[in-house]
Amino acid sequence: MATTAALAEPGAVPPAAPRRVRRGRPAGRREKPNWLAGVLATVWLVIVAVPLYYLVSASLRTRQDYLSTSPLTPTGEPTGENYSTVLSGGFAQYLLNNMIVTVATVAIVVAVTVPAAYTVARNAGRTVQRIFSVMLIGLAIPAQATIIPVYLLITQMRLYDTLLAIILPTAAFALPVALLVMTNSLRDIPSELYEAQTLDGAGPLAVLRHLVLPLAKPAITTVAVFTALNAWNGFLFPLVLTQSRDTRVLTLGLWDFQGQFGTNVPGLLAAVTLSVVPIFVLYLVGRRYLLSGLTAGFGK
């Protein structure tokens, strides 16, 4: 009341409003540049860029030019002869086989891990969690240690020298890490959203379709990209489980440039350059989802 009366008196000065304290860097002060980070980033850029430059530069040279000059020096007359040689050979068949193996492997892994991860994330039962732990043991088992049993299984199933012989074991060894990434992502979804779907009368399949799939896009993209990388660059299973030229993939097709007395290095590097382009495009498409998919579930 006294304060109100004082303000009511003529000539009284109202009290000043409290000033907000602005936190942060002082005005007119600039942050110091991080020279160490800049130097390290430049060094890393050079380490990555030099092999790529070598790859492309050497693929645009003739064999004589490659042997007589250094590929690091700029080429005066680039040629597409090596790319013509690659495309006129069996590269198209190898590329098609690689695409079939990669797409089929990714489809199997995603189709299995999404419902399996949904079951693990929403079921705290002891049996389900034990099965999940057993599946994660696959992370510690290298493919080289199981190649003989895998070979025997494939031959007994009469799948030897087929693309399915490459697809099935590649997908099997990709399942543990894919299941781990997908489960951690689905555990990030708030329980209230699941409960809201249940109260609306949605069944498990409806919840999986309308809630899980839209919110799990980063994890699905991460699983798809890394599974595609492993399938695209796979060498052990195609080497052991296939034999004919019709089932040869890119990693084995590169042997065509190795002769008895030498190797056509520019032609080999041209084939490598062409084989890198599809998977590089896939990475560019899904790169913005990779970080969020890999770090899902680890911030709790």
Backbone bond lengths (Angstrom), bond angles and torsions (degrees), N, CA, C in turn:
res aa  C-N    CA-C-N  psi(-1)  N-CA   C-N-CA  omega(-1)  CA-C   N-CA-C  phi
1 M - - - 1.459 - - 1.513 111.24 -
2 A 1.355 117.19 -37.55 1.468 120.64 -179.31 1.522 110.43 -65.15
3 T 1.298 116.25 -39.38 1.462 119.83 179.30 1.502 110.73 -65.86
4 T 1.329 117.64 -39.91 1.463 121.59 178.86 1.513 111.06 -65.01
5 A 1.305 115.72 -39.48 1.464 119.58 179.37 1.512 111.31 -67.64
6 A 1.315 116.39 -37.83 1.463 119.64 -179.95 1.517 111.11 -66.34
7 L 1.320 116.38 -37.16 1.455 119.28 178.28 1.502 112.15 -71.38
8 A 1.350 116.56 -25.80 1.462 120.32 -178.75 1.509 112.03 -77.09
9 E 1.334 118.59 -20.12 1.464 120.61 -178.40 1.517 110.00 -68.13
10 P 1.300 117.85 142.44 1.472 119.50 178.73 1.520 111.44 -65.75
11 G 1.303 115.15 139.96 1.467 120.39 179.10 1.503 114.44 83.51
12 A 1.336 116.34 -0.73 1.465 118.63 -178.64 1.531 109.37 -74.24
13 V 1.321 116.51 140.28 1.467 122.41 -179.65 1.524 109.00 -95.54
14 P 1.330 118.14 123.22 1.460 118.95 -179.31 1.519 111.16 -66.63
15 P 1.300 116.59 148.22 1.471 119.15 179.43 1.524 111.21 -63.89
16 A 1.329 116.26 143.88 1.467 121.03 -179.84 1.520 110.88 -70.46
17 A 1.315 115.05 141.34 1.468 119.88 178.77 1.519 109.48 -69.51
18 P 1.319 117.10 144.66 1.469 119.53 179.96 1.531 111.00 -63.99
19 R 1.296 115.63 134.50 1.474 121.18 -179.34 1.527 110.09 -83.53
20 R 1.309 113.66 136.67 1.457 118.96 177.55 1.522 110.49 -76.23
21 V 1.298 113.49 136.36 1.457 119.23 178.74 1.523 108.11 -90.09
22 R 1.304 115.83 116.66 1.451 120.90 -179.78 1.527 109.54 -87.41
23 R 1.310 111.95 121.30 1.455 117.67 -179.93 1.521 109.33 -95.57
24 G 1.269 114.94 154.82 1.461 120.82 -179.16 1.511 109.99 130.44
25 R 1.300 113.97 -165.39 1.456 117.84 -178.10 1.525 110.06 -74.57
26 P 1.319 119.52 145.27 1.465 122.05 179.41 1.520 111.49 -61.18
27 A 1.351 114.25 152.14 1.461 119.32 -179.46 1.528 109.93 -64.88
28 G 1.318 114.84 139.12 1.457 120.49 179.06 1.511 114.62 80.98
29 R 1.329 117.18 2.17 1.462 120.31 -179.30 1.523 109.15 -105.24
30 R 1.298 118.44 127.44 1.457 122.94 -177.63 1.524 109.96 -104.04
31 E 1.327 113.46 146.13 1.461 118.21 178.55 1.528 109.71 -70.21
32 K 1.313 115.33 145.58 1.456 120.83 178.41 1.527 109.43 -75.74
33 P 1.315 117.57 135.98 1.475 119.46 178.43 1.525 110.99 -66.25
34 N 1.317 114.75 143.57 1.458 121.05 179.28 1.530 108.45 -88.26
35 W 1.331 115.06 89.20 1.456 119.73 -176.07 1.521 111.88 -67.00
36 L 1.309 117.77 -35.69 1.462 120.16 -179.25 1.523 111.20 -63.09
37 A 1.344 116.15 -44.50 1.467 119.38 178.45 1.524 111.09 -63.94
38 G 1.341 116.69 -38.46 1.457 119.28 178.10 1.510 112.93 -64.44
39 V 1.332 116.59 -41.41 1.471 120.57 179.45 1.529 110.46 -65.74
40 L 1.329 116.60 -44.90 1.467 120.17 179.84 1.526 111.60 -64.44
41 A 1.339 116.41 -39.20 1.469 119.49 177.56 1.524 111.59 -64.84
42 T 1.335 116.40 -37.59 1.464 120.10 177.95 1.523 111.08 -66.97
43 V 1.329 116.63 -42.00 1.463 120.12 178.23 1.519 110.90 -62.08
44 W 1.347 115.89 -42.69 1.463 119.71 179.57 1.534 110.92 -65.58
45 L 1.343 117.12 -37.70 1.460 120.52 177.47 1.519 110.99 -62.55
46 V 1.322 116.85 -41.11 1.465 120.27 178.63 1.525 110.71 -65.27
47 I 1.329 116.42 -41.99 1.464 120.41 -179.64 1.521 110.80 -61.31
48 V 1.323 117.40 -37.26 1.461 120.93 -179.06 1.525 111.46 -81.39
49 A 1.326 117.11 -38.30 1.462 120.31 -172.14 1.529 112.66 -76.50
50 V 1.325 118.11 -35.15 1.468 120.49 -176.25 1.532 111.85 -62.25
51 P 1.336 120.89 -47.92 1.479 118.61 177.09 1.528 113.37 -62.08
52 L 1.330 116.93 -36.53 1.464 118.92 177.83 1.522 111.17 -65.66
53 Y 1.326 116.29 -42.36 1.466 119.94 176.98 1.536 110.54 -62.62
54 Y 1.313 116.88 -42.92 1.468 121.29 177.79 1.527 110.47 -59.58
55 L 1.337 116.24 -42.98 1.464 121.27 -178.49 1.528 111.43 -61.34
56 V 1.320 116.22 -50.78 1.465 120.28 -177.05 1.529 110.91 -71.26
57 S 1.329 116.77 -41.86 1.463 120.00 -177.83 1.521 111.70 -63.69
58 A 1.323 117.32 -43.81 1.463 120.02 -179.10 1.524 112.03 -69.00
59 S 1.326 117.07 -30.54 1.464 119.46 -179.89 1.515 112.50 -71.89
60 L 1.335 117.56 -16.05 1.465 122.16 -179.76 1.525 112.07 -99.08
61 R 1.339 117.67 15.64 1.462 121.89 -179.54 1.520 109.95 -116.27
62 T 1.297 115.36 157.99 1.463 120.73 170.69 1.529 109.06 -78.99
63 R 1.324 116.28 167.54 1.462 119.50 -179.64 1.521 110.80 -64.65
64 Q 1.335 117.23 -38.69 1.465 119.95 179.50 1.525 110.54 -66.50
65 D 1.322 116.47 -42.62 1.465 120.18 179.01 1.518 110.74 -64.66
66 Y 1.306 116.78 -38.11 1.469 120.23 180.00 1.527 111.35 -65.46
67 L 1.322 117.05 -39.29 1.457 120.77 -177.71 1.529 112.58 -78.13
68 S 1.311 117.08 -24.31 1.460 119.64 -175.12 1.526 113.28 -94.03
69 T 1.322 118.62 -25.83 1.468 122.07 -178.66 1.520 109.87 -128.13
70 S 1.303 114.53 163.60 1.464 120.03 179.01 1.527 110.10 -79.30
71 P 1.329 118.84 134.84 1.464 120.67 178.20 1.524 113.59 -65.19
72 L 1.326 117.53 -16.43 1.461 119.65 179.16 1.519 112.46 -76.54
73 T 1.337 116.63 -19.21 1.467 119.31 176.26 1.523 109.19 -80.35
74 P 1.329 118.10 143.15 1.473 120.36 -179.74 1.521 111.08 -60.18
75 T 1.329 115.48 133.95 1.457 120.13 179.82 1.524 110.73 -78.80
76 G 1.333 115.21 137.74 1.456 119.20 -178.47 1.519 112.95 -79.45
77 E 1.331 116.51 -38.53 1.463 121.46 -178.05 1.533 109.08 -129.85
78 P 1.326 117.55 86.12 1.482 119.17 177.90 1.515 111.03 -66.00
79 T 1.310 116.36 145.70 1.453 122.45 -178.41 1.521 109.87 -130.37
80 G 1.315 115.37 147.61 1.465 121.21 176.19 1.505 112.50 -101.64
81 E 1.346 116.21 18.59 1.466 120.10 -178.23 1.520 111.91 -62.00
82 N 1.324 116.59 -39.18 1.467 119.44 -179.14 1.524 111.72 -65.17
83 Y 1.313 117.05 -39.78 1.461 120.25 178.77 1.524 110.95 -67.70
84 S 1.340 116.78 -36.15 1.470 119.67 176.64 1.532 110.45 -64.83
85 T 1.329 115.80 -40.09 1.470 119.79 178.47 1.521 111.04 -63.53
86 V 1.332 115.76 -41.80 1.462 119.89 -179.30 1.530 110.86 -65.39
87 L 1.327 116.68 -46.81 1.465 120.49 -176.31 1.521 112.57 -70.74
88 S 1.330 117.42 -28.06 1.466 120.26 178.79 1.521 112.42 -81.76
89 G 1.316 117.64 -12.14 1.458 121.25 177.58 1.523 111.27 -87.51
90 G 1.318 116.09 -142.75 1.465 119.80 -178.99 1.507 114.10 -94.83
91 F 1.340 116.66 17.48 1.464 119.25 -176.60 1.524 111.84 -62.01
92 A 1.330 117.90 -38.62 1.468 120.44 -178.13 1.527 110.77 -61.66
93 Q 1.337 117.25 -41.02 1.468 120.24 178.92 1.516 111.11 -67.96
94 Y 1.328 116.96 -40.69 1.463 120.07 178.04 1.529 111.02 -64.33
95 L 1.334 115.78 -41.11 1.464 119.94 178.88 1.520 111.12 -63.75
96 L 1.329 116.84 -41.97 1.470 120.32 178.72 1.520 110.79 -63.29
97 N 1.329 117.05 -43.78 1.473 119.82 178.30 1.525 111.12 -62.48
98 N 1.329 116.38 -40.72 1.459 119.75 178.95 1.526 111.52 -63.45
99 M 1.321 116.39 -40.99 1.458 120.22 179.65 1.520 111.14 -66.25
100 I 1.330 117.18 -40.22 1.472 120.25 178.06 1.521 110.43 -62.81
101 V 1.327 117.06 -46.45 1.465 121.22 -180.00 1.528 110.80 -62.19
102 T 1.334 116.65 -43.99 1.464 120.19 -177.04 1.518 111.73 -67.38
103 V 1.327 117.41 -48.52 1.468 120.76 -178.35 1.519 110.73 -64.06
104 A 1.326 117.90 -43.73 1.467 120.47 -179.51 1.528 111.13 -65.47
105 T 1.318 117.34 -40.72 1.468 120.26 179.10 1.519 111.15 -63.69
106 V 1.332 116.93 -45.81 1.467 120.30 179.00 1.523 110.86 -62.58
107 A 1.329 117.49 -41.50 1.466 120.47 179.99 1.523 111.29 -62.23
108 I 1.330 117.30 -43.01 1.471 120.47 179.67 1.526 110.92 -65.22
109 V 1.318 116.91 -46.14 1.464 120.77 -177.31 1.528 111.23 -63.18
110 V 1.332 117.32 -46.54 1.469 120.36 -179.56 1.526 110.73 -66.02
111 A 1.335 117.33 -42.44 1.462 120.63 -179.14 1.527 112.57 -64.08
112 V 1.330 116.80 -29.34 1.468 119.71 -179.75 1.527 111.50 -87.75
113 T 1.324 117.53 -42.86 1.469 119.88 -172.00 1.529 113.25 -73.98
114 V 1.325 118.90 -32.43 1.470 119.45 -177.49 1.533 111.39 -63.88
115 P 1.340 120.68 -54.90 1.474 118.32 177.20 1.523 113.25 -66.88
116 A 1.346 117.42 -33.47 1.465 118.94 178.84 1.522 111.04 -66.59
117 A 1.323 117.79 -43.62 1.465 121.11 177.89 1.523 111.17 -65.76
118 Y 1.315 117.75 -36.29 1.471 121.27 176.62 1.522 110.74 -62.52
119 T 1.332 116.68 -40.20 1.466 120.56 178.34 1.523 111.25 -66.27
120 V 1.329 116.53 -42.96 1.463 119.83 -179.37 1.528 111.09 -67.79
121 A 1.338 117.43 -40.48 1.459 120.73 -177.18 1.518 112.72 -69.94
122 R 1.339 117.96 -30.00 1.459 121.06 -175.63 1.516 113.03 -102.45
123 N 1.316 117.57 -3.08 1.466 120.65 -177.96 1.518 108.41 -123.02
124 A 1.315 115.53 113.84 1.466 120.84 -179.77 1.524 112.11 -93.79
125 G 1.322 117.86 12.86 1.456 120.90 -179.52 1.517 112.65 -63.89
126 R 1.312 115.44 152.45 1.462 120.01 -177.28 1.523 111.93 -65.94
127 T 1.322 117.10 -37.39 1.463 120.16 -177.43 1.526 111.25 -65.56
128 V 1.330 115.84 -45.92 1.466 119.71 -179.42 1.515 110.49 -63.68
129 Q 1.328 118.26 -42.59 1.458 120.69 -178.93 1.523 111.89 -67.80
130 R 1.322 117.53 -32.73 1.463 119.43 176.65 1.520 111.11 -69.16
131 I 1.324 116.61 -40.11 1.465 119.81 177.01 1.531 109.84 -62.83
132 F 1.327 116.25 -39.92 1.458 120.44 177.46 1.521 111.28 -62.21
133 S 1.328 116.94 -41.71 1.469 120.36 178.55 1.518 111.72 -65.46
134 V 1.330 116.40 -38.12 1.468 119.58 178.78 1.522 111.12 -65.52
135 M 1.339 117.09 -39.09 1.461 119.85 179.29 1.527 111.55 -65.76
136 L 1.330 116.57 -32.49 1.468 119.35 179.97 1.523 112.64 -71.09
137 I 1.337 117.23 -13.68 1.464 119.51 176.27 1.531 110.00 -62.61
138 G 1.330 116.30 -25.02 1.454 120.06 178.89 1.508 113.64 -60.96
139 L 1.345 117.49 -19.70 1.457 120.09 176.72 1.518 112.08 -65.03
140 A 1.323 117.21 -25.39 1.463 121.14 -176.51 1.526 112.76 -97.04
141 I 1.328 118.38 1.48 1.468 121.47 -177.71 1.521 109.13 -107.21
142 P 1.317 118.73 112.50 1.478 120.27 178.87 1.519 111.00 -74.91
143 A 1.314 115.82 153.68 1.466 120.19 -179.42 1.523 111.46 -66.05
144 Q 1.340 117.06 -31.08 1.458 119.87 -178.55 1.526 111.90 -63.21
145 A 1.341 116.72 -28.98 1.460 120.01 -177.81 1.518 112.61 -75.64
146 T 1.319 117.61 -16.76 1.466 121.26 -176.06 1.523 112.65 -116.38
147 I 1.315 118.24 10.65 1.456 119.41 -172.93 1.528 111.79 -65.38
148 I 1.329 118.68 -34.51 1.470 120.11 179.46 1.529 111.06 -69.03
149 P 1.346 120.37 -49.45 1.472 118.59 175.17 1.524 112.90 -59.43
150 V 1.327 117.22 -38.55 1.464 119.75 178.19 1.527 110.23 -63.62
151 Y 1.304 117.26 -41.46 1.472 120.72 178.56 1.522 110.99 -61.80
152 L 1.324 117.05 -42.53 1.470 120.11 179.38 1.520 111.33 -65.77
153 L 1.329 117.62 -41.07 1.463 120.47 178.52 1.529 111.45 -63.94
154 I 1.320 116.33 -42.80 1.462 119.81 -178.94 1.521 111.11 -65.15
155 T 1.326 117.42 -40.79 1.467 119.70 179.51 1.524 111.09 -68.70
156 Q 1.331 117.61 -38.09 1.460 119.57 177.84 1.528 112.28 -68.51
157 M 1.315 117.26 -29.66 1.461 121.30 175.79 1.527 111.95 -83.07
158 R 1.330 117.24 -0.05 1.464 123.87 179.08 1.530 111.80 58.58
159 L 1.312 114.72 41.07 1.460 120.79 177.79 1.518 112.28 -110.91
160 Y 1.331 117.29 5.46 1.463 119.46 -177.94 1.523 110.22 -62.63
161 D 1.335 115.76 141.38 1.456 124.29 179.93 1.531 112.16 64.46
162 T 1.329 115.72 36.92 1.460 122.06 172.49 1.526 108.45 -129.53
163 L 1.318 115.76 160.57 1.460 119.14 177.75 1.523 111.45 -67.49
164 L 1.322 116.66 -27.49 1.466 119.45 178.08 1.521 111.48 -65.69
165 A 1.322 117.22 -27.07 1.460 120.92 176.42 1.513 111.65 -66.32
166 I 1.323 117.92 -26.30 1.462 121.49 175.85 1.518 111.18 -86.37
167 I 1.323 117.02 -37.93 1.462 121.61 -173.36 1.519 111.42 -66.86
168 L 1.327 117.87 -47.72 1.471 120.96 -172.51 1.531 112.68 -63.48
169 P 1.337 120.33 -52.60 1.480 117.86 179.30 1.524 113.16 -67.55
170 T 1.338 117.98 -32.56 1.465 119.62 177.53 1.524 110.74 -63.67
171 A 1.325 117.18 -42.58 1.462 120.89 177.38 1.525 111.36 -66.97
172 A 1.333 117.10 -38.13 1.464 120.34 -178.99 1.528 111.52 -63.16
173 F 1.329 117.59 -40.99 1.459 120.20 -178.92 1.521 112.26 -78.79
174 A 1.324 117.88 -13.67 1.467 120.75 176.18 1.522 112.30 -89.49
175 L 1.321 118.01 -13.66 1.469 120.73 -175.17 1.532 114.25 -65.97
176 P 1.335 121.23 -42.47 1.478 119.25 -176.43 1.521 113.83 -59.16
177 V 1.327 118.50 -51.25 1.460 120.14 -178.60 1.521 110.47 -68.66
178 A 1.331 117.92 -35.12 1.468 120.36 177.72 1.528 110.54 -65.26
179 L 1.315 117.05 -40.65 1.465 120.41 178.84 1.522 111.29 -66.29
180 L 1.318 117.28 -37.51 1.462 120.89 178.58 1.530 111.02 -64.12
181 V 1.323 117.10 -47.38 1.471 121.04 -179.66 1.529 110.40 -64.05
182 M 1.320 117.70 -43.52 1.458 121.07 -177.15 1.523 111.53 -68.53
183 T 1.322 117.56 -39.74 1.467 120.33 -179.84 1.520 111.16 -65.26
184 N 1.317 117.43 -44.23 1.465 120.20 177.81 1.523 111.69 -61.63
185 S 1.315 117.01 -35.13 1.459 120.03 178.58 1.525 111.25 -68.82
186 L 1.311 117.92 -43.86 1.467 120.64 -178.49 1.525 111.79 -69.79
187 R 1.308 117.64 -25.67 1.465 120.04 176.44 1.521 111.87 -71.52
188 D 1.328 117.18 -17.65 1.462 120.90 176.93 1.526 112.43 -76.35
189 I 1.320 117.69 -17.12 1.468 120.63 179.88 1.526 109.08 -71.54
190 P 1.328 119.45 126.08 1.475 121.00 -178.21 1.519 111.97 -59.23
191 S 1.335 115.52 144.02 1.464 120.49 179.43 1.521 111.72 -64.76
192 E 1.346 116.84 -27.37 1.463 119.49 -179.58 1.521 111.95 -61.17
193 L 1.338 116.68 -33.48 1.464 119.27 179.49 1.520 111.14 -68.31
194 Y 1.335 116.82 -39.90 1.460 119.86 175.79 1.524 110.44 -63.18
195 E 1.329 115.92 -43.87 1.462 119.42 -179.30 1.522 111.92 -65.17
196 A 1.333 116.64 -36.60 1.463 119.13 178.23 1.521 111.08 -64.99
197 Q 1.316 116.66 -39.42 1.463 119.68 177.14 1.524 111.15 -64.86
198 T 1.329 116.38 -39.59 1.464 119.82 179.50 1.522 111.42 -66.32
199 L 1.336 117.23 -41.09 1.462 120.64 178.32 1.527 111.68 -64.81
200 D 1.318 117.41 -29.08 1.459 120.42 177.43 1.513 112.91 -78.37
201 G 1.330 116.43 -0.32 1.460 120.47 177.15 1.513 114.51 90.54
202 A 1.324 118.51 13.52 1.464 121.43 -179.54 1.527 110.52 -79.65
203 G 1.311 115.89 135.48 1.451 121.06 176.07 1.513 111.69 -83.95
204 P 1.327 117.30 -179.85 1.473 119.89 -179.26 1.520 113.21 -58.71
205 L 1.324 117.93 -40.93 1.462 119.96 179.83 1.522 111.34 -67.59
206 A 1.331 117.21 -38.65 1.467 120.24 178.60 1.521 110.75 -66.89
207 V 1.338 117.22 -39.85 1.461 120.25 176.93 1.520 110.48 -63.44
208 L 1.334 116.07 -41.51 1.463 120.28 179.19 1.528 111.44 -63.24
209 R 1.313 115.69 -37.84 1.462 119.79 -176.10 1.526 112.76 -79.46
210 H 1.333 117.15 -44.83 1.464 120.70 -171.11 1.534 113.29 -94.08
211 L 1.329 118.61 -17.58 1.468 120.76 -177.86 1.525 111.79 -116.56
212 V 1.322 116.35 -53.33 1.459 120.07 -172.17 1.527 111.59 -69.41
213 L 1.316 117.76 -49.93 1.458 120.19 -176.33 1.527 113.03 -61.23
214 P 1.346 120.67 -44.73 1.477 118.31 178.39 1.521 113.61 -64.83
215 L 1.359 117.44 -37.67 1.452 120.00 -177.23 1.529 113.05 -81.80
216 A 1.316 117.27 -16.09 1.474 120.76 -177.63 1.525 112.20 -99.38
217 K 1.324 118.68 16.38 1.461 120.42 -179.67 1.533 113.20 -59.09
218 P 1.352 120.09 -43.06 1.476 118.17 177.18 1.522 113.09 -60.09
219 A 1.332 117.07 -41.98 1.464 119.48 179.97 1.521 111.16 -68.55
220 I 1.328 117.37 -40.05 1.463 120.55 178.82 1.523 110.31 -63.68
221 T 1.332 116.55 -41.17 1.462 119.81 178.42 1.523 111.18 -64.97
222 T 1.335 116.84 -41.20 1.465 120.49 178.27 1.519 111.18 -61.71
223 V 1.313 116.36 -46.51 1.465 121.00 178.93 1.527 110.50 -62.16
224 A 1.325 116.44 -42.55 1.463 120.05 -178.42 1.529 111.37 -65.12
225 V 1.333 117.37 -42.70 1.465 120.31 -177.52 1.526 111.09 -66.62
226 F 1.323 117.27 -47.16 1.461 119.61 -177.21 1.527 111.72 -71.35
227 T 1.319 117.73 -34.73 1.461 119.62 174.65 1.521 110.82 -66.33
228 A 1.326 116.50 -40.35 1.467 120.37 177.87 1.527 111.21 -63.92
229 L 1.331 117.36 -39.56 1.467 120.24 177.83 1.525 111.16 -60.81
230 N 1.330 116.89 -46.21 1.460 120.40 -179.41 1.523 111.32 -65.97
231 A 1.328 117.13 -40.95 1.463 120.07 -179.38 1.526 111.26 -70.04
232 W 1.321 116.75 -39.37 1.466 120.68 -177.91 1.526 111.50 -67.20
233 N 1.324 116.74 -38.02 1.464 121.34 -176.92 1.526 112.80 -97.00
234 G 1.317 117.81 9.05 1.456 120.55 -177.93 1.528 112.33 -63.02
235 F 1.310 116.28 138.92 1.473 120.94 -178.49 1.527 112.41 -129.33
236 L 1.326 117.84 -38.74 1.464 120.65 -173.02 1.525 111.73 -66.10
237 F 1.320 118.06 -51.51 1.468 120.63 -177.90 1.533 112.04 -65.31
238 P 1.348 120.45 -44.25 1.470 117.84 174.92 1.526 113.51 -61.33
239 L 1.329 116.85 -34.33 1.466 120.13 -178.84 1.522 111.73 -67.92
240 V 1.331 117.50 -41.20 1.460 121.36 -173.79 1.529 112.27 -89.50
241 L 1.326 116.79 -33.69 1.463 120.35 -169.72 1.522 114.19 -102.05
242 T 1.315 118.80 0.02 1.465 121.72 175.41 1.519 109.42 -131.68
243 Q 1.350 113.99 161.38 1.457 118.11 -176.44 1.521 112.62 -141.74
244 S 1.332 118.03 -41.24 1.457 121.09 -173.23 1.526 111.35 -79.18
245 R 1.329 115.15 165.72 1.452 121.40 -179.50 1.529 111.57 -71.66
246 D 1.334 117.33 -28.35 1.466 121.09 -177.77 1.524 112.40 -68.68
247 T 1.312 118.35 -24.73 1.465 122.08 -179.81 1.521 112.41 -105.33
248 R 1.301 117.39 12.21 1.463 121.13 -177.84 1.527 109.76 -77.25
249 V 1.325 116.10 139.46 1.468 121.98 178.36 1.524 108.69 -105.97
250 L 1.345 115.60 179.93 1.464 120.03 -172.88 1.517 112.88 -61.20
251 T 1.326 117.17 -41.62 1.462 119.65 -176.62 1.523 111.49 -62.29
252 L 1.332 117.97 -32.05 1.463 120.70 175.83 1.522 111.48 -86.67
253 G 1.325 116.98 -27.69 1.454 120.13 179.75 1.519 113.55 -66.39
254 L 1.326 117.16 -21.75 1.463 120.17 178.29 1.522 112.14 -65.58
255 W 1.329 116.54 -17.45 1.466 119.17 177.12 1.520 112.22 -67.89
256 D 1.317 117.53 -17.93 1.462 119.53 -179.04 1.527 111.95 -62.46
257 F 1.316 117.14 -21.40 1.463 120.82 -177.59 1.528 111.82 -92.64
258 Q 1.320 116.26 7.54 1.461 120.45 177.47 1.520 108.55 -109.83
259 G 1.309 116.32 114.86 1.456 121.34 -179.61 1.518 111.36 -97.41
260 Q 1.343 114.76 -171.24 1.458 119.60 -178.52 1.517 111.91 -73.32
261 F 1.332 116.55 -32.66 1.460 119.96 -174.32 1.526 113.28 -115.43
262 G 1.293 118.56 3.22 1.460 119.93 179.70 1.512 111.28 176.51
263 T 1.316 113.95 179.80 1.458 120.90 -178.17 1.510 109.45 -128.39
264 N 1.322 116.51 134.24 1.456 121.45 175.62 1.527 107.57 -80.10
265 V 1.320 115.25 86.19 1.458 120.24 -173.81 1.532 112.50 -62.89
266 P 1.343 120.41 -47.19 1.465 118.45 178.29 1.520 113.45 -60.42
267 G 1.344 117.94 -39.49 1.456 120.38 176.43 1.514 111.89 -65.71
268 L 1.339 116.48 -39.49 1.457 120.74 177.17 1.518 111.44 -62.58
269 L 1.324 117.21 -43.65 1.465 120.83 -179.97 1.529 111.52 -69.58
270 A 1.331 117.52 -30.82 1.465 119.86 174.58 1.529 110.44 -65.32
271 A 1.325 117.14 -40.76 1.460 120.26 177.02 1.522 111.28 -65.63
272 V 1.332 116.14 -39.30 1.468 119.72 177.64 1.525 110.70 -63.74
273 T 1.340 116.46 -41.60 1.469 120.18 179.19 1.518 111.11 -61.06
274 L 1.321 117.41 -44.64 1.464 120.62 179.22 1.529 111.92 -66.85
275 S 1.315 116.88 -33.00 1.464 119.29 -179.62 1.521 112.34 -75.11
276 V 1.337 116.90 -21.90 1.467 120.27 179.99 1.525 111.78 -80.11
277 V 1.331 117.58 -28.62 1.470 121.24 -172.93 1.534 112.91 -58.24
278 P 1.345 121.30 -49.54 1.476 119.26 -177.19 1.519 113.52 -61.25
279 I 1.315 117.39 -43.79 1.458 119.04 -177.64 1.512 111.05 -72.98
280 F 1.338 117.98 -27.78 1.458 121.34 175.44 1.527 110.54 -68.34
281 V 1.321 116.99 -39.39 1.468 120.59 176.03 1.524 110.40 -63.89
282 L 1.330 117.21 -40.46 1.465 120.31 177.57 1.518 110.77 -61.41
283 Y 1.314 117.05 -40.42 1.466 119.95 178.08 1.529 111.29 -64.13
284 L 1.329 117.39 -42.01 1.460 120.06 179.83 1.522 111.49 -63.08
285 V 1.324 117.30 -34.99 1.460 120.69 -179.74 1.534 111.21 -70.11
286 G 1.322 116.90 -40.09 1.460 118.85 -173.86 1.506 115.59 -106.11
287 R 1.339 118.02 11.10 1.464 119.16 -173.57 1.522 112.83 -68.32
288 R 1.336 118.58 -30.35 1.463 118.92 -177.29 1.522 112.09 -73.49
289 Y 1.338 117.32 -14.11 1.455 120.59 177.17 1.534 112.32 -95.71
290 L 1.339 117.12 -13.47 1.457 119.51 -171.05 1.516 112.60 -64.80
291 L 1.346 117.53 -47.50 1.452 120.64 -175.60 1.518 111.38 -65.04
292 S 1.325 117.36 -44.95 1.469 119.86 179.89 1.506 110.82 -66.76
293 G 1.326 117.51 -33.13 1.460 119.30 178.36 1.521 112.86 -71.96
294 L 1.349 116.99 -37.03 1.462 119.65 -179.50 1.517 112.45 -73.39
295 T 1.329 117.84 -33.63 1.462 120.96 -177.19 1.516 113.19 -91.34
296 A 1.327 118.40 3.91 1.455 121.06 -179.01 1.526 110.58 -64.88
297 G 1.316 115.66 133.05 1.458 121.11 176.49 1.500 115.52 85.63
298 F 1.330 119.31 -9.14 1.457 121.63 -177.30 1.515 112.72 -97.59
299 G 1.336 117.92 -0.90 1.448 119.42 179.25 1.514 114.12 -94.53
300 K 1.317 115.82 3.01 1.463 119.36 -178.82 1.510 111.34 -86.93
